[in-house]
């Protein structure tokens, strides 16, 4: 069903908060996972059972402290009895779908509420502006309507967002359309008929052509950036230094692995004592080579991670945001992941019914890569 969330006095966020409250008040869900604003201007993904706390909800805040698929995995991995509503961005939904396939999350009893995503800023940059009262929320939403990055001096979307070609939610229970909508008067929503009945909302037709046109515009612009960035990364991979040179500055902090929604292994090789070498190991290596990086095994770390999750990488870029050495980890993994996914004709997070390539056997797959019959 199509309907419009009425916006009064141009207060878009209050209208969305009221809409989210109705899920708890109508008993559709027992709890709602949604980002809440803190007193200091930050945004914290939170689990809410009391509708009153939704006065702090702000799913429009253009930041992603984490890819929230990780948190939903924690909430659903052991199949809780509670009914859960989750408010997620498109890359978070796609990551969640991959985690369900990897048996690390469940959609049982989960109502997914998705919204169009024009892009996000680095958390520290956004919070600094917010605390200084220097973030124009109305201007941000106006730019979203037109499918443009807001012209805010000294503030740019994360690179992963600039090259995102999936800015709208895949098939979900509820979808809020931000692109092309006059958000000052009403927010277009598509939701399942059964949910609409429970919420007591009535159908209100709205024109989708403007939304679709803006989405096409955004995707086209982002695709150009994506192709340019990935071409540059692949050129470096094929240079004399190869892929190893891209990770020259890695300090093996494991931040990228921690931030990644797809790195789910409960027992990870790199969290064991396997790489806790004896002191002589380092001294002997330093004597042989003259110098040795501390800590080592950085390339092995990245190659192992890439091997495990490149088919399911949704290019959310959280790894890049988490890197203290400013390595474009997300672009590197996207460049490799795109080629892996193309080889298997697989798009991560597109459809829950699609099986993972690495657990699907095709009788002719070895001959396709050159294996003799």
Secondary structure, 3 states (H helix, E strand, C coil): CEEEEECCCCCHHHHHHHHHHHHHHCCCCCEEEEEEECCCCCEEEEEECCHHHHHHECCCCCECCCCCHHHHHHHHCCCCCCCEEEEEEHHHHHHHHHHHHCCCCCCCCEEEEEECCCCCECHHHHHHHHHCCCCCHHHHHHHHHHCCCCCECCECCCHHHHCCCCCCCCCCCEEEECCCCCCCCEEEEEECHHHHHHHCCCCCCCCCHHHHHHHHHHHHHHHHHHHHHHHHHHHHHCCCCHHHHHCCCCCCCCHHHHHCCCCCCCCCHHHCHHHCCCHHHHHHHHHHHCCCCCCCCHHHHHHHHHHHHHHHCCCCCHHHHHCCCCCCHHHHHHHHHHHHHHHCCCCCCCCCCCCCHHHCCCCCHHHHCCCCC
